[in-house]
Amino acid sequence: MATEASPSLERSFMKQAVSEARESKSEDARPHPHVGAVAVKMGRLLDSAHRGERAGAHAEYTLLETKLKDQTLAGATIYTTLEPCTTRSHPKVPCADRLVERVL
């Protein structure tokens, strides 16, 4: 059974997501939001990512599909600095759908 993180621990994980967001890179000349994402399970940091860390990829995509591709994430908490996208151009899968598939 997963235990809830203390407010100070949750604040720490969110600060890590903000730090990741500061590392974001735009994939083109248009403005894009800076986004960081951090995965935590049972109070332990699994990994983190930011937008553009992988060319053109959202932070959540890089975190889930590159860094934690082979890890079971059921019950994990994902801290993000922006709400995950809910629509993408085909064949891309929205980050919100990826999160539901991997974390629940």
N, C-alpha and C positions, 0 to 999 in steps of 0.2 A: 504494500500500500504506500503510495507517494505521500510525503509530508509537505505541508505548506511551508514556504520560505518566510522567514521573518521580514517585517517591513524594511529593516536595514539591509538585509541580504537582497531583497527585491530591488531596492534603490541602487545597490551596487551593480546588479545585472543590467539595470536600465542605463546606468552611467556607461557601462561597457558598450551597450548598443549605440549610445550617443557618440562615444569615441570612435566606434567603427564608422558611423555616418560621416564623421569629419574626414574620413579617408576616401569618400566616394569620388568616382570619376564619371564624367558625362561621356556618352558614346558618340556624340556629335555636337554641333555648334549650338543646338537648342538648349535652353535651360532645363535641367532635370533636378528633381529633389534629391537631396543627400539622404540616404537610407542606410541604417545599420540594423543587423539582426543578430541575436544571441540565442543559442539553444541551451537549456538547462534541464537536467533530469535529476530528481531526488536531491536538489540543492547543490548539484555539481555542474560546473560549466562544461558543456560538451564541445562547443566551438562557436565561432562568430564569423560574420562576413559583412561586406558592404557593397553597395551598388557599384558596378563597373569593375569590381575586383577580377571578374572574368568578363572579357570584352562583351559589352552589351547586355549583361545579365543583371537581373534584380538581386538584391541582397538575399532574399529568401530562397531564390532558386539556387544561388551559389552555396548557401548553407545546407539546404536539404538534398540537392541533387549532385553536388560535387564533393563537399567536405564530409557530409554525413550520409552519403549514398547507401552504404551497407549497414548502417546502424539502426536498430529498432528505436523508434521515437515515441511509441505509444506512452502517454502519460507525461511527456516532456512539456515544458513551457517555452514558448518562443517570445522573446522580447523584441519588439521592433519600434523604430522611431516614426513610422508612418503606417497607416492601415495597408494591409496587403492588397494588391490589385485584384479586382473581381472579374475583369474581362481582358482578353488578349486576342490578337489576330491569330487565326488558325494557321498553323497547328499548335501554337504555343498554349500552354495550360496556365490559367490564372494562379497566382501565388496563393490566394485564399483556398482554392481547391487543393493545391499541393499540401498545404498545411493540414487540412481536414483529413486527407488521405494518409498522411504520415504520422500525425500526432494523436488522432483519436483511435 
